[in-house]
Amino acid sequence: MNKMNYTMLCDFYELTMANGYYLSGKKDEICYFDIFFRDVPDNGGYAIFAGLEEMVKYIRNLKFSEEDIIYLRNKKQFSEDFIEILKNFKFEADIYAMPEGSVIFPYEPVIIVRGKTIEVQLIETYMLTVFNHQSLIATKANRIVRAAEGRIVSEFGARRAHGAEAAYLGARSAYIAGVASTSNTLADVIFNIPATGTMAHSWVQVFDTEYEAFKTYCEIYPDSTVLLVDTYNITKSGIPNAIKAFNEVLKPLGKRPIGVRLDSGDIAYQSKKVRKMLDDAGYFDCKVIVSNSLDEYLITNLLQQGAKIDSFGVGERLITSKSSPVFGGVYKLAAIEKDGKIIPKIKISENVEKITTPHFKKVYRLYQDGKATADYITIHNEKPDFSKPLEIFDPHITWKRRTLITYSAREMLVPIFKKGKLVYTLPTLEEIRSYCKSEVDSIWDEVKRFENPHNYYVDLSKELWDCKEDLLVSEKTKINGYKK
């Protein structure tokens, strides 16, 4: 699956810039680009990185086909020599990234790409497409899973996803973040994510009576019976008919129903009524499963009302991240390299949040008492001594400082490609999922709050902060035409 060549999935200006790099003699210059994001969706305290495996597949398959070359030639905007380069294009750059499933924070490089101008420019759009979509869905799914407070969450979103790839890759991202299963069969075929499902309202409507529909389903699937009980009236029709089918079909076989599903109405109220009716009938083990446009806010509200729910099916608001549908990841130049020397670059703006952090960087996560305390970004060749006390400070409010005495540090960015060769062993999906859980467990509960989460600090080393300030002053000098 996913054998399509996405080399041409790029913004057209990436091609015009690449052609320009060639014609201006800059095709062999080395550039460093950072992929990062600026804001956590839903005003949350953290996000989850997903999509690295898809990026690796893309990089390994990068090649301009004969049809691509014909298309570019027919545009009559590119030099023939440049087109010849693309005919023999081979990705030979370096990529560093945080492991998939990592907890990530705004303004820190999650991925760094180092290579010649043409190759690092051409991959921008696809890398961002994957980073933004899959990290968005993983982040939303994790919020929903946490809201369920240990209850099972199933991903039901395929038919509301923004296209086929968004459906099955979204299911993968949600699974990484803690969702237990999916309604999407293709996601099971490709990724071995457990696919589950029972019936729609149409099943009930096809039969002459609701009881006949339930009875037939119990006869066909006695080991996995889940009945949708809200086609007509949950408490007056659905549950009585379900109990009758359980008694007359399953009980003589020595079988027990798995559950009943509610998909409409006042779910908090109905779930309590349903639970009592099932218990009174002796079906204490029959689960109450609910769906119907749920998200973390509605799930939290339902549980606060004392709803009797064992499992949630979450669709459109998960697979589209409806309440906050844009992740906002960007791909920004951080440095260039000339004669082996790295020259930091900065983008400035009247919007402070759009000012970039320059240089080739490393990211360390600092831990105290087993919990992540802050992320610490340094210039790549700094050698911080983490055996000694470390003063960290807010790069925006520099007077806010803190000295860590007893702590540990973990380097977050690992090599993925070196000179175009994959040097990273891709973990299994189950390993990514397990790693993601450990990452979320390492974050303080205050950072996990849905409302007004604690601000997790991403701090710059003094050397990196000085570099950034010097570049800001230098650029201001150029603009205003005065000497420092």
C-alpha positions, 0 to 999 in steps of 0.5 A, spaced: 500 500 500 502 507 499 506 505 493 504 512 489 510 516 487 509 523 491 515 527 488 510 532 485 506 533 491 510 540 492 508 547 491 510 550 484 514 555 487 519 549 490 520 547 483 521 555 481 526 556 487 530 550 485 531 552 478 533 558 481 538 555 485 541 552 479 541 558 475 544 562 480 550 557 482 547 555 489 545 548 487 551 545 491 550 550 497 548 546 504 541 549 508 538 547 514 531 547 515 527 546 521 520 543 522 516 546 528 509 548 530 507 554 533 501 553 537 498 547 540 491 545 538 485 546 542 490 551 547 492 544 549 499 543 553 502 539 548 502 535 542 504 528 539 508 527 533 506 522 528 507 521 521 515 519 521 514 512 518 510 516 512 516 521 511 521 515 511 517 511 505 516 518 501 524 520 502 526 512 499 521 513 493 523 520 491 524 520 483 521 524 478 518 519 473 518 520 465 511 523 465 513 528 471 519 530 466 515 531 460 510 535 465 516 540 467 518 541 460 511 543 457 511 548 463 516 552 459 519 555 465 525 551 467 532 550 464 533 544 460 540 543 464 535 543 471 530 538 468 536 534 466 538 534 474 531 532 476 531 526 471 537 523 475 535 526 482 537 522 488 536 524 495 542 525 499 541 529 505 541 528 512 534 528 516 534 528 524 527 527 527 524 526 534 521 519 534 514 518 532 510 518 538 514 523 542 510 529 546 512 535 542 512 543 544 511 549 540 517 552 537 522 547 538 525 543 531 521 536 531 525 535 524 531 538 521 533 537 514 540 538 512 542 538 505 543 541 498 538 547 496 534 543 491 533 537 495 531 540 501 527 545 498 523 540 494 521 536 500 517 541 504 510 540 502 510 533 503 513 533 509 509 538 512 503 535 509 504 529 513 507 532 519 501 537 520 495 532 519 498 526 522 500 530 528 494 533 529 490 527 529 494 524 534 494 530 538 486 530 538 485 523 539 490 523 545 485 528 548 479 524 547 483 518 550 484 521 556 477 524 557 475 517 557 478 516 563 481 509 562 474 507 558 475 504 551 475 509 545 474 506 538 475 511 532 469 511 527 471 517 523 472 514 516 466 516 512 467 523 515 475 524 513 478 528 508 479 523 503 481 516 503 488 517 506 486 521 511 481 516 513 486 510 514 492 514 516 488 518 521 486 511 524 494 510 525 495 516 528 489 515 533 492 508 534 499 511 536 495 516 541 491 511 545 485 509 541 484 502 542 480 500 535 478 503 528 471 502 524 476 502 518 477 495 515 483 498 511 487 500 517 487 493 519 489 491 513 495 495 512 497 497 520 493 491 524 489 496 528 483 492 530 477 493 526 471 493 529 463 494 528 456 491 528 450 494 525 447 501 522 440 503 523 439 500 516 440 493 519 434 494 523 430 498 518 431 492 513 427 487 517 419 487 519 421 488 526 426 491 531 426 484 535 427 480 528 433 484 526 436 483 533 434 476 533 437 474 527 444 478 528 444 474 535 444 468 531 449 470 526 454 473 531 453 469 537 460 470 540 460 478 538 453 481 539 453 488 540 446 491 538 444 498 536 438 500 540 436 507 538 433 506 531 426 507 534 425 508 542 431 506 546 428 504 553 421 502 550 423 498 544 430 497 543 433 495 550 426 490 551 427 487 544 435 486 545 434 483 552 429 478 549 433 476 543 439 475 548 434 471 552 431 467 547 438 466 542 444 467 546 442 464 553 440 457 550 447 457 547 451 459 553 453 465 550 453 473 553 452 479 549 458 484 548 454 490 549 449 495 546 450 501 543 447 508 543 447 513 538 442 519 539 438 522 544 440 524 551 446 519 552 447 521 559 440 520 561 439 514 557 445 510 559 443 510 566 436 507 564 439 502 560 444 500 565 439 499 570 435 495 565 440 491 563 442 489 570 435 488 572 435 483 566 441 479 569 446 482 564 451 486 568 457 484 563 453 487 557 457 494 556 454 500 554 457 503 548 456 510 546 457 514 539 454 521 536 459 526 535 463 526 541 469 529 543 473 530 549 469 536 552 462 532 551 465 525 554 468 529 560 461 532 561 457 526 560 462 522 565 461 528 570 453 527 569 454 520 572 453 517 565 454 509 565 458 508 559 463 503 558 466 505 551 466 511 546 466 511 539 468 517 536 468 519 529 468 526 525 470 530 531 476 526 532 478 524 524 477 532 523 480 535 529 473 539 528 474 544 534 481 546 532 483 543 525 489 546 523 496 544 526 500 550 523 507 546 522 512 550 518 518 549 514 523 554 516 531 556 514 535 556 520 542 556 517 546 555 511 553 552 510 559 555 507 566 552 506 564 547 512 562 553 516 555 554 519 552 560 518 545 562 522 539 565 519 533 568 522 526 570 519 524 576 523 517 579 523 513 584 526 509 578 529 513 576 534 511 569 534 513 568 527 521 570 528 525 564 528 530 561 532 537 560 528 542 555 527 543 548 527 540 545 533 540 540 538 534 539 543 534 536 550 528 534 554 530 535 562 527 530 567 526 531 575 523 526 579 521 522 572 517 527 569 519 532 564 520 539 566 523 543 560 526 542 553 533 545 552 535 547 545 542 548 544 547 550 538 549 543 535 556 543 538 555 546 545 557 541 550 552 542 556 555 539 562 548 536 565 552 533 571 552 540 574 546 545 576 543 548 570 540 555 569 534 555 564 530 561 562 524 563 558 527 566 552 521 571 551 521 573 559 528 572 560 528 574 568 524 568 569 529 563 571 530 557 574 536 553 576 535 545 576 540 541 581 538 534 580 535 532 573 537 528 567 537 530 560 535 526 554 537 528 547 531 528 543 533 528 535 536 522 532 539 521 525 534 518 520 537 519 514 545 520 513 547 522 506 540 520 503 541 513 506 536 510 512 540 509 518 534 509 523 530 502 524 523 504 524 519 501 530 513 497 529 506 501 530 505 497 537 512 500 539 510 507 537 504 506 541 507 504 547 513 509 547 507 515 546 504 512 552 510 513 556 511 520 553 504 522 555 505 519 562 512 523 563 508 529 563 506 533 569 498 532 570 498 540 570 500 540 563 495 535 561 489 540 563 484 541 557 483 548 560 488 553 562 494 548 562 501 549 565 506 552 560 511 547 559 517 551 557 522 550 551 528 554 553 534 556 549 541 556 552 545 562 553 549 561 547 543 560 542 539 566 545 545 570 544 546 568 537 538 570 536 539 576 539 545 578 535 542 576 529 536 580 530 540 587 532 544 585 525 538 585 521 535 591 524 541 595 523 541 593 516 533 595 515 534 602 519 541 603 515 545 605 522 551 602 525 550 598 532 
